[in-house]
Amino acid sequence: MNLFQGRVSRTVYFLSTISLSILTSSVIKFGKAAIVSVNIDILLLEFILMLGLLVFVVFLVLAQIGLHIKRWHDMGKSGWW
């Protein structure tokens, strides 16, 4: 599946943008809360939680970028514009 090809309607764009933004912010918020609640002495577990959070947020950001590029292409502009 290629995130950067195809078309997306205006309604799908706005609903997807809102839902991805809410999901990204809640993942970051709950991820920070989980990391803070971990005992300071357990550094390896904290590192693993932060790494997992980072990977998940990167995937969410890539999905948002792909959605924005599709919408730019629908408006007749380059994704780099």
Steps between C-alpha positions, in 0.01 A plus 500: 500500500641835398398791724616760252290406195131526427229751573324609816176696530466813709285328764734204534795738521354707784371200697829312459705804596294555814508134602874462432573817695296381797661156484853645478449739791339234720777249424760759597307599814443144622851397398648777711275402791611137470865600493462730800319232701786253447749481784809713428729204582371303202677692223488219243122472521469877470723496192293223339176688569641821350630315195163333442323833540738662252444228239121523536499880472724484190246271330216736593692801366572315173128429463425869551763604245358254246151636556617858451688413182192331356291807574761731344497284185119519489531880499743482206813586700821313560548323831812714548314830463 
